[in-house]
């Protein structure tokens, strides 16, 4: 793996508040994962795999629920309380977008006070549960935006951030694979939860469904907090780290990757939001509508693990090119010509496999940026990439409403492009092409 060498990391540990302290450092408190004064090994061993399993499950529940919003959107659009309210799509983009966008702030706080990462993880879980409970009382979309959107997202990022920050303590040579496995949790949660949510919404309505999931979320994520812990205990006397360097933001390498990352995010989230609605337009039942999201998320599980494995071995722009070709061909040639459920299901699988694994290329981008700017911390590079994706996600909500308003192109062109969602399909495909621009930049010697 062409990664920052272990010796480089060791040399900069005193400058990086989120990096592993010197091995064997303790504050005199017994730590269950330290044996005979030595920390658990990296890249393997029971403790490392338990940590990764906890991160996978946390990812599945926190992000998996956010990625099921397409099912909620189809439901909200059909009930009297919300169907005449605007900005239904904004709820979902807030939930996902803010979880990306506020990551730099959450990372900075955990970096300054690393001993409180596990406590913060628990508080984040409680905030998510409270947000879902409050959203069950909503009477208009503004209430949903504030609770199921904004507050859930803030709690989710507070709970989720330690998983990212501590990953580099537990995995080095297998970092790309570890991140890919963790991010596959989103796909698994997004594959299972739509089935459950769709059934609960149909039987009990959104109020009981949201309250019930809040309870389930607390019961399932609470025990995971124990395993989301540092590999080496942080000493109480450890001084506050210096402010992180953000000079990498002004390098051409990061700027190009970030531009492509943000543009790709503008279109990436739209299929998961609109596939159930599109399937309903084709006459699908509510179960088959939810199946589009299930297939998309299931395929992304495979895509994330595969991309996580190859990103450790190949140039990052080659990996991004693979994502780009697969996802854009799926949009233009499969979704664009889908006027029945069978090709729409095929599109959900292919798009999930390729586009769903885009974030699994981030370890490669982090590696690239740090190699160009050694003062950069990989965790802050990650946070900045997440913020860029969050910007794209937040903008995509109101933008998508504008793209489908009045059902443009309906009847003027053929196939899916003439369904009223043609402009949405075309926009998703174009942003996917731009998202792969880093490959061209590499060929032009700009990277």
N, C-alpha and C positions, 0 to 999 in steps of 0.2 A: 504494500500500500504506500503510495507516494504521499505520505503524511508528514506533518511536522515531527521530527524525530523525538524519541523519548528524552534524549539529552537536552534538546531545545526546550521542551516543556519543563524539564526539571530546572533549567537555568532561569526560567521566567516565573517559576511558581510563586515567588515572593511578590511578584507584581500582579498576579492574577488572582483576584479574590475568589473566583469560582474553581480554580484548579486544585488538585489534590495537594494537601500539605505534605511535608516530608514524611516518608514512611516511618511508622513506628511512633509518630507524635501522638500523645494523648494528653488529657487534662487530669489524669488520675482516676477517671471514672471508668468502670468496667464496661466494655463494649462487647456485645455478644458475637459480633462478627470478626473479632480479632483473637487469634489463637497464638499463645506463646509470645505476645508482644509484636507479632508481625501482622500486617494487614492482609486481607484476603487477596488472592491473585487477580490480576486483570485478565480480561478476554476469556475467562472460563472459571469453572468451579461453581459449587452450589450457590454461593452468595451472589455471584455475578448473574447467574441465570435466574435466581429468584427476583433480583432487582429488575432484570429485563422483563420477566413475566408480569411483575406488578406494573411496570410502565406500559406494557402492551394492554393490560386490562384497563388501566386508567385511560389510556388513549381510546379504547373501544367504547367506554361509557361516556367520557366527556365530549369527545369529538363525534363519536358515532351518533349520539342524540342530535347534535347540531346538523349532521348530514342527513338526518331523516326529515328535515323540515319540508321537503317537497310533499310528503304525505300530509303534514299539517296544512300546508298551503292549499292543496286540493280540497281538504275538508273545510277550512275556513272560508274558502270561496263559495261554498254551497250552503252555508247556514246563515240565517237572518242577521245574527249579531255582527257579522263581519263582511258579508258578500258585497255590500254596497260601500264599504269603507275602502279608501285607497291605501296603497303602500303595504299590501299584505306581504309582498316579496321582501320588503325591507326588514321584516322581523328575522328572516333566515339569514340575510346577508349581514345584519348586525351581529347575530349570534356567532357567526363564523369570522366575520371581518374584524370585530373588536378583539377576539381572542388572538388574532394575529397582530393587530395593530398595537396593543398595549404591552406586548412582550418586552420591548426594550425597557420600559419603565419597571416592569416586574423583575426582569433580570437585574437591573441596576440595584433595586432594593435588596434582592437576595444576595447579590454580590457584596453589598455593603455589610449586610448582617447574615452571613451564611449559616450561622447556628440556628436560625429560625426557619429554615427551609421546610422541615417536616411540620412544624406548627402551622406555617403558612399553607401548606398543602391541605391540612385538616380544615383550616378556616375557609379555604376556597371551596372545599366540598360542602360545607355548611351553607355557604352563600349560594351555591348552585341550587341546592335543595330548597332554600327559602325563596329563591327567584321563581322556581317552578310552582311552588305553592301559591305565591302571589299571582302568577300568571293565570291560575285557574279561576281567579276572581275577575278577569278582564271582561269589559263590556264593549271595547272598541280596539282598533288596531294600535292606537297610541299606547294603551296599556300593555299590549303584547310586545311592542317594540321596547318599552322600558324594562319589562320583566323577563320574558322569554328571550328577548334580544340582548339588551345592554347588560343587565345585572347578571344574567346567566353567563355571558361571555367574560365579564370581569372575574367572577368566581372561578370559571373554568380555567382561565389563564393563570390565576394564582395557584390553583391546585396542580396544574399541568407543568408549569415552568421548572420545578425541581427535577422532573424526569429528564429534561433536556440538559440542565446544568450539571447534573451528576453523571450523565452518560459517559463523559470523557474520563471520569475517575474510574469507571468500571471497564471501559472498552477503549482500546487503542488500535491495534492491528485490525480488529474486526468492527471498527466504529461504523463503517458504512452499512454492514450487514445488521448491526444492532439497531441503528436508526431505522433501517428498512423494516425490520421485524416490528419495532414499536409502532411505526406509522401504519403498518398493516392492520393494527388494531382498529383504526378508523374504519377500514373497509369491512372488517368482521362485524363491528358494532353496527355499521350502516347496513349490513346485510340482514342481521337478525332483528334489530329493533323495528324496522318498518313493518315486519310481519306482526309483531306484537302491538305496535302503535296503531296500525290500521284496524286490527281486530278490536282493540279497546275503544278506539274512537267510534267505531260502528255500534258497539254494544252499550257504551256508557257515556259517550260524549267527551268533549275536551276537558271539562272541569275535573271529572273523576280520573281521567287518564293522566293528566298532569300531576294531580295529587298522588296518585298511585306510583307514578314513576319517580317522584321526589323521594318517597319512602324507599323504593327499591334502590335508587341511586345512593342513598345514605348507607343502606345495609351492605351494598356491594363494594363501594369505594372506601368506606371507613377502614376496614382491615388492611387495605392496600397501603395506607399511609405508613404503616410500620416498616414496610420493605423499601420504601423510597427514602433511602438514607445514604450518607456519604460512605465511601469505602474506608476512610480513615477519619476518626473523630477530630473535630476542629477544636484546638485548645482555647480555653476561655481567655487567655492572655494575648491571643493573637491580635496584632494591631489592625486597624482599619486599612484596607488596601487603598492605594492611590486611585484617582479617577481613571477610568478606562480611556484608552486612546481611540479616537474616532477618525483619525487621519485617513484610514483606509476608505472612508466614504468618498473621498475626493480623488481616488485613483481611478484611472480609466477602466481597469479590470473590474472593480466592483461596480462602477457605474453602468457598464454594459450588461453585466449579469443582472443587476437590479432592474434596469429598464425592461429587459426581456421578461424577467420574473413578474413584474407588475402588470405588463400588458397581457401576459398569458393568464393572469388571475382575473382580468376583466371578463374573460369569456369562460374560464374553466368551470365556475360554479353554476352557470346558467342551465346546462342540461340536467343537473341533479335537482334543480328547483322546478323546471318546467316539463320534465319527462312525464310525470304522472298526469299533469294537465293535458299534455299533448296526447297521451294514450287515451284519456277520457274523451277527447275530441274524436278519436277513432272508434269510440264505442266500447272501450274496455271497462270492465267492472272495477270496483274499488280495489279488489285484490290484485287484479292484473295491472292496475295503475301503480300500486306499490311494488310490484315485481320489477318494474323498470329500475327503480332505485336499488332494490335488492341485488339485481344482476350487476349494476354499475359498481356498487360497493364490494360485492364478492370478487369481481374481477380485479379491483384495485388492491385487494389483499395479495393476490398472486403477483401483480405488477410491482408493488412496493418491495416485496421480498426479493424478487429477481433483480430489480434495479439496485437495491441495497447491496446485493452480492457483487454485481459487476462494476459499481461505481468505485469500489476499492481497487479495481484492476485496470480500468480503461480511462482514457481522457474524458473529462466531464462533458465536453462539447459533443463528443460522439454519442454519449448516453442521452444528452438532451435532443440530439438529432433523431434518435430512435423514437423518443417520446413524440416529437413533432410530427414525423411522418405518419406514425400510427394513428395519432389523434386527429390530425387534420383530414386524412383520407376517410376516417370514420365519419367525421362531420359532413364533409361535402358529398361523399359518395353513398353513404348509408342513411344517415338521418335526413339528408336533403332529398332523398328519393323514397323515404318511408311513408307509405300511405296505408299500411296495414301493421298489425302488431308484430308479426314475425321479424321483419327487418328492423323494427324499432328495438326489439329485444337483442338482436345481434349487435346493433349499435351500442346499446348499454354495456354489453360485455367488452367490445373492442375499445370503446372510449375509456371505460374504467381501467382496462389493462394498461393502456398507454398514458393517457392524461392523468389518471389517478395516481401514478407513481412519479409525477414531476418533482414533488418535494423530496423524494428520495435521492435526487441529484444534488441536494444542498450540501451534503458532506464533501462532495467534489468541489463545489464552489468555495466552501470554507477553506479547503486545502489550497485551492488556487490563490485565493486572496491572501491568506497567511504567508504563503511562499513568496508572494510579491511584496508584502508589507509585514515584516516579522513583528512589528509592534502591535499588530492587530490581534485581538483575542477571538478565537474561533466562536465562542459563545455569543459575542457581540455581533459578529458577522451573521450568525444565525438569526439573532434578534432583529437585525436590520432587514434581512431577507423576509422574515415573517411580517415585519411592518409594511414592507412593500406589497406583499401578498394581501395584507389586510386592507390597504388602500384600494387595490384593485377589486377586492371583494365588496367593500362598502359602496364603491361607485357603481358596481354592477347591478345592485338592487334597483335604485331609481332609474338607471339606464335601461335595464331590461323592461321595466314598466313602459318607458317611452318607446322602446323598440316594438312592442306588441300592441301599443295603443291603436285602436282603430283597425287592427288586423291588416297591416300593409301587405301589399302584393297579393292579397287574397283574390283568386280567380284570374289574375293577370299573368301568372306563370304556372308551370306544371308541377306535379308531384308535391313533395313536402314544402317546397319553396312557395307554393301558392296556397298553403294552408292558413295563412295569416301569421305564421311563425317564421316565414322565410327570412326576414331581416335578422331575427334572432339567430337562426342557423348560420347565416352568412357571417355575422359578427363573431360568433364563436369560432368559426373556422379561420377567419383572418387573424384574430388574436392568437390563436394557436400557432400560426405560421410565424408571426412576429416573435412569439415566445421562444422559438428555436433559432433566433438570430445570432446567438453566441457562436454557433458553428460557422456561420459566414464570417463573423468577426475574427475567428481563429484563422480561417483561410486567407483573410485580408491582412493578417499580421497586426490586427488591432489588439489582440490579447497576447 
